Amino acid sequence: MKKIFFSAFLISLTFISLAQDYLDLVKFTHTHIPSVKLKDYNSSSPNTSVTQTKISTSLPVKLNESSVFLTGIDYELHRVQLLFKPSFYGFNSVSVLSEDSTQETWVGAEDYQQRGDPSSPSDLHMTTLKLGFNKKHNNKLSGTYLALPKIASPFVYLKNSFQIGAIALWKYKFNDQTKLIFGNYINKEFFGILNVPILGVYHKSKNEKAEVDIKFPITGFGDYKIHKNIRIGADFLLIVRTFNLVSFEVSSLAGSSLFVDEDYDYEGEAYVHTSSNEIAAYFQLDLFKESLIIKLKGVYSMYDYSVFADHDKTPFGMLGWYPGDQRTPLNYSMSNALGFKISALYRFHL
């Protein structure tokens, strides 16, 4: 029975992708940006930090000779220090005290401090279930179609935390080295609809040293093998997420009569609109016949974690373009910064 299941699993993998000669079954990434300055805070802005941890799993199940059922779970945790503007707490201004002229300390008024340290990290959670199938239409064309329901909060806070998205991605094979990629991603975010057309290309040189995989404008990479198990390369990532803001000190906020009364239900009253844009250079180590891939990256981050009131929305958006957007952010925006990322994945070769 085990042999039958394993054989069916292997056959399933062969139908999944014409654009690549492999499938990443499990992937882990951890990004840390240790020091990010805040814009428009003061002449000498305080620093904050950003950490992102992501786990992705995929499982294919063969349906017939041309179709494969696809499922899996993705989870991501963003830990970020969100420094809110005084208006978030009902103040027109804050005081900043400093005993050291080289290091500014963000403290504020006594009543302001009673609401909890606004620089303490907030944990932003998202869990995505992947459900769909891959269809081999003919020898040249295949398509992947996925529904992507999401929970954009911890599981203990489910109110107003559900999202639904979908992606359709087609891959057209020109030859054994080159494939065209095109499709569309759509998701019901907390601000409105996010729609992203996708166009890209996959190419691998005949000697298998150079490889390029681009799905513009979302992600892409290019690298070159300099040793039998070492590659160097560069990549980019442009991702939009929205999270239900429920993870920082709710009890501190609810305990302040200047902000809300004791029975105030903070859950679902604000959301975080995240743009995780980055470019990176990396060193890649291929182990166990390129089944275990480890990447060490230097990252230039262009992150933004904007907090908006739950009722503050815009009807439509694409990556970096939100027509008619008149929302008012409740926190200070971030400057670009340097950081690092490590990733490890288990890759099954077709």
Buried (B, 14 or more C-beta within 10 A) or exposed (E): EEEEEEEEBEEBBEBBBBBBBBBBBBBBBBBBBEEBBBEEBEEEBBBBBBBBBBBBBBBBBBBEEEBBBBBBEBBBBBBBBBBBBBEBBEBEEBEBEEEEEEEBEBBBEEBBEBBBBBBEBBBBBBBBBBBBBBBBEEEEBBBBBBEBBBBBBBEEBBEBBEBEBBBBBBBBBEEEBBBBBBBBBBBBBBBBBBEBEBEBBBBBEEEEEBBBBBBBBBBBBBBBBEEEBEBEBBBBBBBBBBBBBBBBBBEBBBBBEEBBEEEBEBBBBBBBBBBBBBBBEBBBBBEEEBBEBEBBBBBBBBBBBBBBBBEBBBEBBBBEEBEEBEBEBBBBEBBBBEBBBBBBBBBBEE
